[in-house]
Amino acid sequence: MRPIKHIASLLALFSFTGLSCQESINSTVLVCYGKINPDSVRNYKYVILESEQFNSFDVGLMKESNELILGYISLGEVSANRNYFDLLKERTLGKNEIWDSYYLNLRDSTTKRTLLGLVEKIREKGFDGLFLDTVDAFGPWGPSSNQANDYVSLLKEITEQFPGIHLMQNSGIALLPKSAPYVSSLALESVVTDYDFGKSAYRLRKTSGFNERVKELTEVDEQYDLSIVMIEYANTKKMANRVKNQALNLPWDYFIGKIDLAEIPKY
Protein backbone atom coordinates (compact mmCIF):
# COMPACT_ATOMS: atom_id res chain seq x y z
CA MET A 1 0.00 0.00 0.00
CA ARG A 2 2.10 2.84 -1.30
CA PRO A 3 1.89 6.41 -0.01
CA ILE A 4 0.91 9.12 -2.43
CA LYS A 5 4.60 10.05 -2.78
CA HIS A 6 5.19 6.68 -4.38
CA ILE A 7 2.45 7.05 -6.98
CA ALA A 8 3.15 10.50 -8.35
CA SER A 9 3.38 9.11 -11.87
CA LEU A 10 -0.12 7.63 -11.58
CA LEU A 11 -1.94 10.64 -10.14
CA ALA A 12 -2.55 12.24 -13.51
CA LEU A 13 -3.88 8.97 -14.86
CA PHE A 14 -6.29 8.52 -11.97
CA SER A 15 -7.14 12.26 -11.74
CA PHE A 16 -6.69 12.35 -7.98
CA THR A 17 -6.26 15.69 -6.26
CA GLY A 18 -5.76 16.97 -2.77
CA LEU A 19 -3.87 15.58 0.20
CA SER A 20 -5.71 14.64 3.32
CA CYS A 21 -6.68 11.37 4.94
CA GLN A 22 -9.24 8.66 4.73
CA GLU A 23 -11.37 7.28 7.52
CA SER A 24 -13.27 4.08 7.23
CA ILE A 25 -16.89 3.72 8.32
CA ASN A 26 -17.03 2.67 11.99
CA SER A 27 -13.63 1.15 11.52
CA THR A 28 -10.98 0.38 14.10
CA VAL A 29 -8.29 1.30 11.56
CA LEU A 30 -7.21 4.61 10.04
CA VAL A 31 -4.82 4.84 7.10
CA CYS A 32 -3.61 8.30 6.18
CA TYR A 33 -0.59 9.56 4.28
CA GLY A 34 -1.52 13.24 4.38
CA LYS A 35 -1.06 15.86 7.06
CA ILE A 36 -4.02 15.91 9.44
CA ASN A 37 -4.90 17.46 12.77
CA PRO A 38 -3.62 14.97 15.36
CA ASP A 39 -6.36 15.94 17.78
CA SER A 40 -8.98 14.69 15.30
CA VAL A 41 -7.62 11.13 15.33
CA ARG A 42 -9.37 9.24 18.10
CA ASN A 43 -10.48 5.78 19.17
CA TYR A 44 -8.63 3.67 16.62
CA LYS A 45 -6.88 0.40 17.27
CA TYR A 46 -4.39 1.03 14.47
CA VAL A 47 -3.38 4.39 13.00
CA ILE A 48 -1.08 4.06 9.98
CA LEU A 49 0.64 7.29 8.95
CA GLU A 50 3.39 8.77 6.83
CA SER A 51 5.82 9.54 9.65
CA GLU A 52 7.44 12.48 7.86
CA GLN A 53 4.19 14.42 8.23
CA PHE A 54 4.30 14.44 12.03
CA ASN A 55 6.57 15.43 14.93
CA SER A 56 6.90 13.86 18.36
CA PHE A 57 4.28 16.18 19.87
CA ASP A 58 1.75 15.15 17.22
CA VAL A 59 2.45 11.47 17.80
CA GLY A 60 2.20 11.86 21.57
CA LEU A 61 -1.17 13.54 21.20
CA MET A 62 -2.50 10.72 19.02
CA LYS A 63 -1.15 8.05 21.36
CA GLU A 64 -3.35 9.46 24.12
CA SER A 65 -6.53 8.55 22.21
CA ASN A 66 -5.54 5.54 20.10
CA GLU A 67 -3.98 2.14 20.74
CA LEU A 68 -1.15 1.90 18.20
CA ILE A 69 0.43 4.51 15.94
CA LEU A 70 2.44 2.97 13.10
CA GLY A 71 4.78 4.74 10.70
CA TYR A 72 5.01 3.77 7.04
CA ILE A 73 8.28 2.34 5.70
CA SER A 74 9.02 0.64 2.39
CA LEU A 75 11.52 -2.21 2.67
CA GLY A 76 11.36 -3.59 -0.86
CA GLU A 77 11.51 -0.41 -2.91
CA VAL A 78 12.44 3.26 -2.66
CA SER A 79 10.83 6.17 -4.46
CA ALA A 80 12.93 8.90 -6.06
CA ASN A 81 10.90 11.36 -3.97
CA ARG A 82 12.31 10.07 -0.71
CA ASN A 83 14.90 12.32 0.91
CA TYR A 84 17.30 9.39 1.28
CA PHE A 85 17.05 8.29 -2.35
CA ASP A 86 20.37 9.91 -3.33
CA LEU A 87 22.13 7.72 -0.78
CA LEU A 88 20.78 4.56 -2.35
CA LYS A 89 20.14 5.23 -6.03
CA GLU A 90 23.48 3.76 -7.16
CA ARG A 91 22.86 0.69 -4.99
CA THR A 92 19.39 -0.27 -6.23
CA LEU A 93 18.63 -3.35 -8.33
CA GLY A 94 16.46 -2.03 -11.12
CA LYS A 95 13.35 0.07 -11.55
CA ASN A 96 9.68 -0.65 -11.04
CA GLU A 97 8.31 1.30 -13.99
CA ILE A 98 4.70 0.96 -12.87
CA TRP A 99 5.29 2.74 -9.56
CA ASP A 100 8.34 4.82 -10.58
CA SER A 101 10.37 3.32 -7.74
CA TYR A 102 13.56 1.28 -7.41
CA TYR A 103 14.19 -2.14 -5.89
CA LEU A 104 16.30 -2.11 -2.75
CA ASN A 105 19.30 -4.31 -2.15
CA LEU A 106 19.09 -5.44 1.48
CA ARG A 107 22.48 -7.09 1.17
CA ASP A 108 24.11 -3.70 0.70
CA SER A 109 25.47 -2.36 3.98
CA THR A 110 24.63 1.28 3.20
CA THR A 111 21.05 0.38 2.32
CA LYS A 112 20.60 -1.64 5.47
CA ARG A 113 22.15 1.09 7.60
CA THR A 114 19.90 3.71 6.00
CA LEU A 115 16.75 1.68 6.65
CA LEU A 116 17.71 1.08 10.28
CA GLY A 117 18.34 4.81 10.60
CA LEU A 118 14.83 5.49 9.32
CA VAL A 119 13.41 3.08 11.87
CA GLU A 120 15.29 4.90 14.62
CA LYS A 121 13.92 8.29 13.49
CA ILE A 122 10.38 6.94 13.43
CA ARG A 123 10.76 5.47 16.91
CA GLU A 124 12.28 8.69 18.23
CA LYS A 125 9.07 10.47 17.26
CA GLY A 126 7.16 8.08 19.49
CA PHE A 127 5.61 5.75 16.93
CA ASP A 128 4.72 2.35 18.37
CA GLY A 129 5.93 0.57 15.30
CA LEU A 130 6.06 0.27 11.55
CA PHE A 131 3.80 -0.53 8.64
CA LEU A 132 6.07 -2.60 6.38
CA ASP A 133 5.22 -2.04 2.72
CA THR A 134 6.45 -3.51 -0.62
CA VAL A 135 7.25 -6.76 1.18
CA ASP A 136 5.86 -8.76 -1.75
CA ALA A 137 9.08 -7.92 -3.59
CA PHE A 138 10.71 -10.65 -1.48
CA GLY A 139 7.97 -13.22 -2.09
CA PRO A 140 8.32 -16.28 -4.35
CA TRP A 141 7.14 -14.37 -7.42
CA GLY A 142 8.69 -11.02 -6.52
CA PRO A 143 11.65 -9.39 -8.29
CA SER A 144 13.74 -9.72 -5.12
CA SER A 145 12.74 -13.26 -4.15
CA ASN A 146 16.42 -14.13 -3.66
CA GLN A 147 16.47 -11.66 -0.75
CA ALA A 148 13.73 -13.30 1.31
CA ASN A 149 16.20 -14.39 3.98
CA ASP A 150 17.77 -10.93 3.98
CA TYR A 151 14.33 -9.43 4.65
CA VAL A 152 13.81 -11.77 7.59
CA SER A 153 17.30 -10.98 8.90
CA LEU A 154 16.47 -7.27 8.76
CA LEU A 155 13.27 -7.88 10.75
CA LYS A 156 15.26 -9.77 13.35
CA GLU A 157 17.74 -6.91 13.64
CA ILE A 158 14.95 -4.34 13.96
CA THR A 159 13.27 -6.26 16.78
CA GLU A 160 16.62 -6.69 18.55
CA GLN A 161 17.53 -3.02 18.30
CA PHE A 162 14.03 -1.80 19.17
CA PRO A 163 12.50 -4.21 21.72
CA GLY A 164 8.73 -4.10 21.87
CA ILE A 165 8.30 -2.55 18.44
CA HIS A 166 5.09 -3.48 16.61
CA LEU A 167 5.71 -4.57 13.01
CA MET A 168 2.72 -4.85 10.68
CA GLN A 169 3.66 -6.70 7.50
CA ASN A 170 1.63 -5.67 4.48
CA SER A 171 0.93 -8.79 2.39
CA GLY A 172 3.79 -11.26 1.78
CA ILE A 173 1.83 -14.17 3.22
CA ALA A 174 4.23 -16.66 1.63
CA LEU A 175 7.00 -15.15 3.77
CA LEU A 176 5.22 -15.75 7.09
CA PRO A 177 6.84 -19.13 7.84
CA LYS A 178 10.06 -17.17 8.37
CA SER A 179 8.88 -13.65 9.15
CA ALA A 180 6.06 -14.42 11.62
CA PRO A 181 8.36 -14.64 14.66
CA TYR A 182 9.28 -10.99 14.15
CA VAL A 183 5.99 -9.36 13.11
CA SER A 184 2.98 -8.62 15.29
CA SER A 185 0.27 -8.23 12.67
CA LEU A 186 -0.52 -8.76 9.02
CA ALA A 187 -2.33 -6.40 6.66
CA LEU A 188 -3.88 -7.61 3.43
CA GLU A 189 -5.31 -5.30 0.80
CA SER A 190 -8.43 -6.01 -1.25
CA VAL A 191 -10.03 -8.99 0.42
CA VAL A 192 -13.57 -7.78 -0.25
CA THR A 193 -12.75 -5.34 -3.05
CA ASP A 194 -10.67 -5.60 -6.21
CA TYR A 195 -9.65 -2.24 -7.65
CA ASP A 196 -8.95 -2.32 -11.40
CA PHE A 197 -5.88 -0.15 -12.01
CA GLY A 198 -6.13 -0.50 -15.78
CA LYS A 199 -9.65 0.93 -15.86
CA SER A 200 -9.35 3.05 -12.69
CA ALA A 201 -12.48 1.27 -11.49
CA TYR A 202 -13.67 0.38 -8.02
CA ARG A 203 -15.33 -3.00 -7.79
CA LEU A 204 -16.14 -5.83 -5.41
CA ARG A 205 -14.18 -9.02 -5.67
CA LYS A 206 -16.00 -11.93 -7.30
CA THR A 207 -17.37 -14.53 -4.89
CA SER A 208 -14.76 -17.14 -5.80
CA GLY A 209 -11.92 -14.66 -5.33
CA PHE A 210 -13.38 -13.37 -2.07
CA ASN A 211 -13.73 -16.88 -0.70
CA GLU A 212 -10.15 -17.66 -1.69
CA ARG A 213 -8.84 -14.57 0.12
CA VAL A 214 -10.89 -15.34 3.23
CA LYS A 215 -9.62 -18.93 3.22
CA GLU A 216 -6.05 -17.63 2.94
CA LEU A 217 -6.50 -15.28 5.90
CA THR A 218 -8.30 -17.94 7.92
CA GLU A 219 -5.32 -20.25 7.49
CA VAL A 220 -3.00 -17.45 8.61
CA ASP A 221 -5.23 -16.84 11.62
CA GLU A 222 -5.07 -20.52 12.56
CA GLN A 223 -1.34 -20.97 12.04
CA TYR A 224 0.10 -17.76 13.45
CA ASP A 225 -0.41 -15.59 16.49
CA LEU A 226 -0.94 -12.44 14.45
CA SER A 227 -3.58 -9.73 14.40
CA ILE A 228 -5.06 -9.24 10.93
CA VAL A 229 -6.15 -6.04 9.18
CA MET A 230 -8.04 -5.86 5.89
CA ILE A 231 -7.53 -2.74 3.75
CA GLU A 232 -10.38 -2.13 1.32
CA TYR A 233 -11.15 0.47 -1.34
CA ALA A 234 -14.48 2.15 -2.21
CA ASN A 235 -15.40 5.49 -3.79
CA THR A 236 -19.10 5.82 -2.94
CA LYS A 237 -21.20 5.50 0.20
CA LYS A 238 -23.20 2.70 -1.40
CA MET A 239 -20.11 0.65 -2.19
CA ALA A 240 -18.49 1.44 1.17
CA ASN A 241 -21.59 0.15 2.95
CA ARG A 242 -21.56 -3.03 0.87
CA VAL A 243 -17.90 -3.55 1.74
CA LYS A 244 -18.61 -2.84 5.40
CA ASN A 245 -21.45 -5.38 5.47
CA GLN A 246 -19.11 -8.09 4.22
CA ALA A 247 -16.24 -7.01 6.46
CA LEU A 248 -18.42 -7.10 9.55
CA ASN A 249 -19.08 -10.79 8.94
CA LEU A 250 -15.35 -11.47 9.20
CA PRO A 251 -13.38 -11.59 12.47
CA TRP A 252 -10.71 -9.07 11.47
CA ASP A 253 -10.16 -5.33 11.74
CA TYR A 254 -10.69 -3.38 8.55
CA PHE A 255 -10.25 -0.04 6.81
CA ILE A 256 -12.24 1.36 3.88
CA GLY A 257 -10.92 4.26 1.82
CA LYS A 258 -10.18 5.53 -1.66
CA ILE A 259 -7.35 4.01 -3.66
CA ASP A 260 -4.99 6.99 -3.46
CA LEU A 261 -5.15 7.12 0.34
CA ALA A 262 -5.13 10.90 0.05
CA GLU A 263 -8.62 12.32 0.46
CA ILE A 264 -11.37 11.93 3.00
CA PRO A 265 -14.00 9.72 1.31
CA LYS A 266 -17.23 11.55 0.55
CA TYR A 267 -19.43 8.60 1.37
MOBEL-V633745 format. One record per helix or strand of 3 or more residues. SS is the DSSP state (alpha for helix, beta for strand). FROM is the first residue (numbers start at 0). LEN is the number of residues. Records with the same first field share a line. If there is no record, write none. Layout:
SS=FROM-LEN / FROM-LEN
This chain:
alpha=3-11 / 37-3 / 50-3 / 55-8 / 84-7 / 108-16 / 134-4 / 144-17 / 172-10 / 206-17 / 236-11
beta=28-4 / 45-4 / 67-7 / 76-3 / 100-3 / 128-5 / 165-5 / 184-5 / 226-7 / 252-5
